[in-house]
Amino acid sequence: MKLTAHDREVLDEALSRHGLRSTRQREHVFGVLLKKRDHPTADEVYSRAKTGMPGISLATVYNCLETLVQCGLVKQVNHERESSRYCPNPAPHAHFHDRTTGRVVDIDLPVGLIDKLRDLLPAGYAVEDIKIDFHGVADKASRKPAAA
């Protein structure tokens, strides 16, 4: 999966901040996630990655995903007992989890909402992360597959 110059720069900078370097496999897995932003599982990433890099192993995909999460390029999305999913959207956002299909969709948040939520904490508490997840069922019209 070929990255744009901008995406390669973002990847290289994030890896460098963590004392890591870019590899063909990391670039490829990151590109797979950016190509179709549908919150795939590791197995789905592996299946897609094999198309452009037949020799890549499932263990390598897991290692790449772990590195991308560690560097803040990808968020690991977990819903109860389901497989982890991976989201390359760096902007503050929420997720809607359709319990019928298992599909996860990004929900844009109004500007300033995260800051307002931080302000709700009493003095002496420091927020490290805020996750907003909606769970429910999407109507049939909303269940169309995400665009590639």
Secondary structure by P-SEA (a helix, b strand, c coil): ccccaaaaaaaaaaaaaacccccaaaaaaaaaaaaccccccaaaaaaaaaaccccccaaaaaaaaaaaaaaccbbbbbcccccbbbbcccccbbbbbcccccbbbbbbbccaaaaaaaacccccccccbbbbbbbccccccccccccc
